[in-house]
Amino acid sequence: MSAQRDQLQAQRRALIRQLSQLGPWIEGTLVSTARTCGKKRCVCMNKGPKHPVMYITNKEQGKTVSLYIPRKLEAEVSTWVKNYRKAKELIREISNVQKEIIRLREE
């Protein structure tokens, strides 16, 4: 039982290390859409193709909120969203290991 506990604690340390090595993260969902730019002479104002844009959406106080992502930050923000998903996954795994450690102490 002690060997199993040691193994679980080592697994927990490894997961926490992975979590600490993640870069910045941000909660939300990336949404790609198209919009008009507002310039009077642009073709998008005259039923031409609209400009592709990206937003990040999330819930705040029960309402969906969108935040415009400047084109030069799109790749970076995409990485942040992936890091957030990975962080959530790692936290879930750490929690599961913690539960197993608790179960061992009950026996």
N, C-alpha and C positions, 0 to 999 in steps of 0.2 A: 504494500500500500504506500509506503514511503517512497519507493522508486517511482510509482505512478504519479505521486504528488510532485516529486522532483521534475519528472518529465513534463507535467502540465505547467509547472512554474517556468520551466525553460521555454516552453512553447509560448507562454504569455509574454515573457521578456522579448522573445523574437518578434512577436506581433507588435508590441509596444515600440520596439526599435524601428520596425517598418513604418509605423504611424508617424514617428518623430522625423523620419527621413522624407516624408512627403513634402512637396513644395506648398505654396499657397493654395488655398481652396476657396470656393464660393458655392453657396447653396443656390440652386436654381436649375431651370431648364433652358437650353438654348433654343431659340426660335428664329428661323429664317423666313423673311417675307420680302415684299417689295413695296416701295412707297414713292410718292412724288417728292421732289426736292424743294419745291416752292419757288424756283427761279422762273420768271415769266417766259423767258425765251427757250427754256429746256423742252425737249420733245416729250418728256414725261407729263408736262402740263397739257399737251394737246393730244391726248389719247395714244401717245407713243409708249414704248416700254418703260416701266418704272425701274427705279434703282434698287438693287438687292441690298437689304439691310439685315442686321442681326440684333436680337434683343435677348436678354436673360429675364426670365419670368420666375416669380415665386409668390408665395402667399404671405401677406402681412395683414394681421388682424382679420383673417378670413377673406380677404380680397386679393385677387391676382394683381400683382404690380409688375410692370415691365420697365426694364432699364435698357436704353439704347447702348449698343456696343460700337464704339468707333471702329472703322475698318482696320486700322493699324493694331487694334487690341484683340481682334477676333480670335486669332490663333492662341494667344496667351490666355484669354478668358476660357476658351474651350478646354485648355489644359487644366485650368483651375476647377472647372466643373467636373472633369474626369477625376481629379485629385479628391474632390469632395465625395464622389461616389466610392472611391477606394477607401477613404477615411471611414465612411459609414460601414463599409464591409469589414474593415479591420476592427472597428469598435464592436460590431456584432460578434465577430470571432473571439475577441478578448472576453466579452461578456459570457459567451458560451464556455470558454475555458474556466472562467471564474465560477460558473455554476457547477462544473465538474469538480473543481477543487472543494467547493462547499459540500457536494455530495459525498466526497471522500471523507470529510471530517465528520459527517453524520454516521458513518458506518462504524 
